[in-house]
């Protein structure tokens, strides 16, 4: 019988000890009996998902987690998200992630403009795209604050900062630099003028919500290609996620995408629906990947209590039901791991190794302790190259 695999990713959940949690990490403080059971019945360890010298973005870490070495396969974040939207790109095109952000006191105040709704964000991007009247610049609406910009006919060699990693930093210090940076600065300035008195912003201010101050372009790259997962590992797969980055990686490796109503990519996501969809998918697919962004967003918010609650929801409504269901198959494995840490006090990604817990056919326990960062390190089980984790996971 074909083996079944479930991979559950609480994005950015790894953290440092937090004072508000009594000096514990989120994993230590959270009530996560199902993750603990996987660690006790199986194994826990640590894995380096971000290769040395690379930026600790979810793009790099998730690529490693899926079994593809970012050192040889990574072309930028935005090209992956473009694959999710099936945006046609020529070999000469540059594609950028385009955030809608809030600036205040000449600083980056909010990378998401108050987690603006998809309806509002998309309308702002569409109107701005029409207003600039530049045939070499095209904007594509996405989800919430996350959009894309494609630039053609221009030579670029720029450094652009991820806004979520520079909350509270002066805008002047994080503006794009390098060849072609002037165009990005021009587009940014045009957006600030366009959004200033926009009716959507007037309503947001009246409601006490963060207005959209500006676009922010970053994560640029050329179009991306990845070998199909079925060709590399001999397994078919499906992904459940609300985030275009993970959707794009899934499409690039040939996974099917399973849509879950109410999946938002935020703290209010449909945890129950994601768990139910994963269980249903196990009958059809060899591997089911469930990605949950809520823990990462709580880290960017600098809120350990939000993060703890999100992790508990993942454990209760996704890990627990999937763990129970997958054991009905003759041969199976389940793996729970973040892609990277997002420490609440930093409110940004870091490249430290992450804990993982794995159980199932052929996995022998070596440490009968709850699942968290310190116990994972104590286990002595370390995967130095993140792209090797998938091969270990699949090899029964």
Helices and strands as residue ranges (DSSP letters): E 4-10, G 19-21, H 26-29, H 33-41, E 43-47, H 58-65, H 70-73, H 77-85, E 94-104, E 107-110, H 118-132, E 137-143, E 146-151, E 157-159, G 163-165, H 171-174, E 177-179, H 181-196, H 199-206, E 214-221, H 229-233, E 237-240, H 244-252, E 256-257, H 271-282, E 287-292, H 294-300, H 304-314, I 315-319, H 320-326, E 332-337, E 341-343, E 348-350, E 354-360, H 373-378, E 382-383, G 386-388, H 389-394
